[in-house]
Amino acid sequence: MKGYVGKILNVNLSDGTLKTTSIDENVAKKYLGGKGYATYLLYQYLRSYEKEGIAAKDINPFGEENVLIFATGPATGVTGFPEPGRYHVMALRSPLTNGVASANSGGKFGPFMKFAGYDIIVIEGQAEQPVYLEIVDGDAELKDATHLWGRNTFDTTRILSEKVDKCSVACIGPAGENLVNFACIINEEHRAAGRTGVGAIMGSKMLKAIVVAGNQRPEVAKPDEFKEESKKALEKIKQNPVTGEGLPKYGTAVLVNVINNSGALPFKN
Protein backbone atom coordinates (compact mmCIF):
# COMPACT_ATOMS: atom_id res chain seq x y z
CA MET A 1 0.00 0.00 0.00
CA LYS A 2 1.56 3.29 -1.10
CA GLY A 3 2.20 6.06 1.41
CA TYR A 4 2.64 3.56 4.23
CA VAL A 5 5.36 1.10 5.21
CA GLY A 6 2.45 -1.13 6.24
CA LYS A 7 3.21 -2.08 9.85
CA ILE A 8 1.91 -1.44 13.36
CA LEU A 9 4.09 -2.18 16.40
CA ASN A 10 2.11 -3.35 19.44
CA VAL A 11 4.03 -2.95 22.70
CA ASN A 12 2.77 -4.40 25.99
CA LEU A 13 4.79 -2.82 28.79
CA SER A 14 3.20 -5.00 31.47
CA ASP A 15 4.71 -8.23 30.15
CA GLY A 16 7.41 -6.78 27.88
CA THR A 17 6.08 -8.35 24.69
CA LEU A 18 6.28 -6.76 21.24
CA LYS A 19 4.42 -7.93 18.14
CA THR A 20 3.86 -6.61 14.64
CA THR A 21 0.54 -6.39 12.82
CA SER A 22 -0.29 -5.04 9.36
CA ILE A 23 -1.97 -1.80 8.38
CA ASP A 24 -5.50 -2.55 7.17
CA GLU A 25 -5.89 -0.89 3.76
CA ASN A 26 -9.66 -0.49 4.15
CA VAL A 27 -9.26 1.23 7.52
CA ALA A 28 -6.48 3.48 6.18
CA LYS A 29 -8.71 4.63 3.31
CA LYS A 30 -11.77 5.20 5.48
CA TYR A 31 -10.02 6.89 8.43
CA LEU A 32 -7.43 9.08 6.74
CA GLY A 33 -4.19 10.04 8.45
CA GLY A 34 -2.48 9.07 11.68
CA LYS A 35 -5.19 10.71 13.77
CA GLY A 36 -7.92 8.91 11.82
CA TYR A 37 -6.36 5.47 12.13
CA ALA A 38 -5.48 6.00 15.80
CA THR A 39 -9.07 7.05 16.56
CA TYR A 40 -10.30 3.86 14.90
CA LEU A 41 -7.92 1.76 17.03
CA LEU A 42 -9.00 3.50 20.24
CA TYR A 43 -12.62 2.77 19.40
CA GLN A 44 -11.78 -0.93 19.04
CA TYR A 45 -10.21 -0.88 22.50
CA LEU A 46 -13.28 0.83 23.95
CA ARG A 47 -15.54 -1.81 22.41
CA SER A 48 -13.44 -4.63 23.87
CA TYR A 49 -13.42 -2.95 27.31
CA GLU A 50 -17.19 -2.54 27.20
CA LYS A 51 -17.55 -6.27 26.57
CA GLU A 52 -15.52 -6.79 29.74
CA GLY A 53 -17.81 -4.44 31.64
CA ILE A 54 -15.38 -1.50 31.73
CA ALA A 55 -17.05 1.80 30.76
CA ALA A 56 -15.09 4.66 29.19
CA LYS A 57 -15.66 6.84 32.27
CA ASP A 58 -14.04 4.18 34.47
CA ILE A 59 -10.73 4.16 32.58
CA ASN A 60 -8.00 5.68 34.73
CA PRO A 61 -5.81 8.05 32.64
CA PHE A 62 -2.81 6.79 34.63
CA GLY A 63 -4.00 3.20 34.77
CA GLU A 64 -2.75 0.11 33.00
CA GLU A 65 -5.86 0.01 30.80
CA ASN A 66 -5.16 3.39 29.13
CA VAL A 67 -3.72 2.94 25.63
CA LEU A 68 -1.20 5.37 24.10
CA ILE A 69 -0.78 5.51 20.32
CA PHE A 70 1.85 7.21 18.15
CA ALA A 71 0.61 7.40 14.56
CA THR A 72 1.64 8.76 11.16
CA GLY A 73 -0.39 9.29 8.00
CA PRO A 74 0.25 8.50 4.33
CA ALA A 75 2.10 11.79 3.73
CA THR A 76 4.44 11.56 6.73
CA GLY A 77 8.04 11.11 5.62
CA VAL A 78 7.18 11.28 1.90
CA THR A 79 9.82 13.31 0.04
CA GLY A 80 8.37 16.24 -1.85
CA PHE A 81 5.14 16.54 0.10
CA PRO A 82 4.59 19.90 1.86
CA GLU A 83 4.79 19.58 5.65
CA PRO A 84 5.66 15.84 5.77
CA GLY A 85 6.93 15.91 9.35
CA ARG A 86 3.78 15.55 11.46
CA TYR A 87 2.94 12.71 13.81
CA HIS A 88 -0.02 12.31 16.15
CA VAL A 89 -0.29 11.00 19.72
CA MET A 90 -3.61 9.76 21.14
CA ALA A 91 -4.85 7.92 24.22
CA LEU A 92 -8.15 6.63 25.53
CA ARG A 93 -8.28 9.07 28.45
CA SER A 94 -6.61 12.42 29.06
CA PRO A 95 -5.60 13.29 32.64
CA LEU A 96 -6.26 16.95 31.82
CA THR A 97 -9.71 16.77 30.21
CA ASN A 98 -10.93 13.21 30.98
CA GLY A 99 -11.78 12.96 27.27
CA VAL A 100 -9.77 11.32 24.51
CA ALA A 101 -6.16 12.55 24.58
CA SER A 102 -4.93 14.06 21.33
CA ALA A 103 -1.74 15.95 20.46
CA ASN A 104 0.63 16.30 17.53
CA SER A 105 4.11 17.49 16.71
CA GLY A 106 6.40 18.18 13.78
CA GLY A 107 10.10 17.66 13.19
CA LYS A 108 11.93 14.43 12.41
CA PHE A 109 10.27 11.93 14.73
CA GLY A 110 7.24 11.16 12.52
CA PRO A 111 9.28 10.53 9.36
CA PHE A 112 11.98 8.65 11.28
CA MET A 113 9.32 6.42 12.84
CA LYS A 114 8.35 5.39 9.32
CA PHE A 115 11.98 5.03 8.27
CA ALA A 116 12.37 2.71 11.28
CA GLY A 117 9.69 0.47 9.75
CA TYR A 118 6.40 1.35 11.47
CA ASP A 119 3.47 3.63 10.67
CA ILE A 120 1.91 3.28 14.12
CA ILE A 121 3.12 2.35 17.61
CA VAL A 122 0.53 1.17 20.14
CA ILE A 123 1.59 1.22 23.81
CA GLU A 124 -0.39 -0.90 26.29
CA GLY A 125 0.05 -1.65 29.99
CA GLN A 126 2.64 -0.29 32.43
CA ALA A 127 6.26 -1.18 33.05
CA GLU A 128 7.45 -1.85 36.60
CA GLN A 129 10.73 0.00 36.04
CA PRO A 130 11.63 2.87 33.67
CA VAL A 131 12.16 1.69 30.09
CA TYR A 132 12.64 3.17 26.65
CA LEU A 133 11.72 1.74 23.27
CA GLU A 134 14.38 1.51 20.56
CA ILE A 135 13.41 0.76 16.94
CA VAL A 136 16.08 0.49 14.25
CA ASP A 137 15.17 -0.72 10.76
CA GLY A 138 12.24 -2.80 11.96
CA ASP A 139 13.99 -4.30 15.00
CA ALA A 140 12.26 -3.16 18.19
CA GLU A 141 13.50 -3.64 21.75
CA LEU A 142 12.59 -2.40 25.21
CA LYS A 143 15.63 -1.22 27.18
CA ASP A 144 16.31 -0.14 30.74
CA ALA A 145 15.90 3.59 31.33
CA THR A 146 16.67 3.75 35.05
CA HIS A 147 19.74 5.89 34.33
CA LEU A 148 17.56 8.36 32.40
CA TRP A 149 14.73 8.72 34.91
CA GLY A 150 14.82 12.19 36.44
CA ARG A 151 16.76 13.72 33.56
CA ASN A 152 15.35 16.55 31.45
CA THR A 153 14.48 16.12 27.78
CA PHE A 154 17.67 17.81 26.55
CA ASP A 155 19.93 15.34 28.39
CA THR A 156 17.74 12.36 27.51
CA THR A 157 17.77 13.23 23.81
CA ARG A 158 21.54 13.76 23.82
CA ILE A 159 22.33 10.51 25.65
CA LEU A 160 20.09 8.34 23.47
CA SER A 161 21.18 10.05 20.26
CA GLU A 162 24.76 9.09 21.08
CA LYS A 163 23.74 5.42 21.21
CA VAL A 164 21.94 5.24 17.83
CA ASP A 165 23.32 6.82 14.67
CA LYS A 166 21.04 9.21 12.74
CA CYS A 167 18.02 8.76 15.00
CA SER A 168 15.16 10.81 16.38
CA VAL A 169 14.04 10.75 20.01
CA ALA A 170 10.62 11.47 21.54
CA CYS A 171 10.81 11.62 25.33
CA ILE A 172 9.46 13.04 28.56
CA GLY A 173 11.14 15.02 31.33
CA PRO A 174 10.45 15.35 35.06
CA ALA A 175 6.97 16.80 34.40
CA GLY A 176 5.85 13.65 32.61
CA GLU A 177 7.52 11.41 35.19
CA ASN A 178 5.69 13.21 37.99
CA LEU A 179 2.34 13.00 36.17
CA VAL A 180 1.83 16.74 35.68
CA ASN A 181 -1.54 16.84 33.91
CA PHE A 182 -0.35 19.03 31.05
CA ALA A 183 3.08 17.41 30.50
CA CYS A 184 4.27 17.21 26.90
CA ILE A 185 6.18 14.70 24.79
CA ILE A 186 9.25 16.38 23.32
CA ASN A 187 11.15 15.55 20.13
CA GLU A 188 14.16 17.35 18.59
CA GLU A 189 14.59 19.06 21.98
CA HIS A 190 12.15 21.87 21.13
CA ARG A 191 9.12 20.34 19.40
CA ALA A 192 6.19 19.28 21.57
CA ALA A 193 3.17 17.05 21.34
CA GLY A 194 1.76 19.47 23.85
CA ARG A 195 -1.94 18.95 24.35
CA THR A 196 -4.06 16.88 26.79
CA GLY A 197 -1.22 15.63 28.99
CA VAL A 198 0.15 12.87 26.75
CA GLY A 199 3.53 13.25 28.45
CA ALA A 200 1.97 12.39 31.80
CA ILE A 201 0.37 9.27 30.30
CA MET A 202 3.79 8.24 28.99
CA GLY A 203 5.20 8.84 32.47
CA SER A 204 2.51 6.73 34.11
CA LYS A 205 3.59 3.86 31.86
CA MET A 206 7.22 4.34 32.96
CA LEU A 207 8.13 4.87 29.31
CA LYS A 208 10.89 7.46 29.21
CA ALA A 209 11.51 7.66 25.47
CA ILE A 210 11.12 6.18 22.01
CA VAL A 211 14.16 6.12 19.72
CA VAL A 212 13.63 5.57 15.99
CA ALA A 213 16.08 5.18 13.09
CA GLY A 214 16.22 3.36 9.78
CA ASN A 215 16.27 3.44 6.01
CA GLN A 216 12.81 2.23 5.03
CA ARG A 217 10.86 4.66 2.86
CA PRO A 218 7.17 4.88 1.93
CA GLU A 219 6.56 4.78 -1.82
CA VAL A 220 4.34 7.02 -3.93
CA ALA A 221 1.77 5.40 -6.24
CA LYS A 222 1.94 7.97 -9.07
CA PRO A 223 5.18 9.99 -8.77
CA ASP A 224 4.55 12.44 -11.65
CA GLU A 225 1.01 13.34 -10.57
CA PHE A 226 2.15 13.50 -6.96
CA LYS A 227 4.91 15.95 -7.85
CA GLU A 228 2.48 18.27 -9.63
CA GLU A 229 -0.09 18.25 -6.83
CA SER A 230 2.63 18.83 -4.22
CA LYS A 231 3.87 21.88 -6.12
CA LYS A 232 0.35 23.32 -6.20
CA ALA A 233 -0.14 22.71 -2.49
CA LEU A 234 3.23 24.28 -1.62
CA GLU A 235 2.38 27.40 -3.63
CA LYS A 236 -0.89 27.80 -1.71
CA ILE A 237 0.99 27.46 1.57
CA LYS A 238 3.53 30.11 0.51
CA GLN A 239 0.87 32.54 -0.71
CA ASN A 240 -1.19 32.40 2.49
CA PRO A 241 0.00 35.14 4.91
CA VAL A 242 -0.39 32.86 7.95
CA THR A 243 1.31 29.72 6.62
CA GLY A 244 3.67 31.56 4.28
CA GLU A 245 4.91 34.31 6.58
CA GLY A 246 3.44 34.28 10.09
CA LEU A 247 4.04 30.69 11.18
CA PRO A 248 7.61 30.41 9.80
CA LYS A 249 8.57 33.69 11.50
CA TYR A 250 6.72 33.56 14.83
CA GLY A 251 5.58 29.96 15.28
CA THR A 252 2.23 28.87 16.70
CA ALA A 253 1.83 32.07 18.74
CA VAL A 254 0.92 33.93 15.54
CA LEU A 255 -2.38 32.02 15.56
CA VAL A 256 -3.63 33.56 18.82
CA ASN A 257 -5.41 36.52 17.16
CA VAL A 258 -6.71 34.36 14.29
CA ILE A 259 -8.20 31.85 16.73
CA ASN A 260 -9.54 34.56 19.02
CA ASN A 261 -11.27 36.37 16.14
CA SER A 262 -13.01 33.15 15.16
CA GLY A 263 -14.28 32.72 18.75
CA ALA A 264 -12.27 29.52 19.31
CA LEU A 265 -9.69 30.71 21.86
CA PRO A 266 -10.34 28.72 25.07
CA PHE A 267 -10.39 30.95 28.15
CA LYS A 268 -12.86 31.45 31.02
CA ASN A 269 -14.21 28.02 30.01
Secondary structure, 3 states (H helix, E strand, C coil): CCCCCCEEEEEECCCCEEEEEECCHHHHHHCCHHHHHHHHHHHHHHHHHHHCCCCHHHCCCCCCCCCEEEECCCCCCCCCCCCCCCEEEEECCCCCCCCCEEEEECCCHHHHHHHCCCCEEEEECCCCCCEEEEEECCEEEEEECCCCCCCCHHHHHHHHHHHCCCCEEEECCHHHHCCCCCCCEEECCCEEECCCCHHHHHHHCCEEEEEEECCCCCCCCCHHHHHHHHHHHHHHHHHCHHHHHHHHHHHHHHHHHHHHHCCCCCCCC
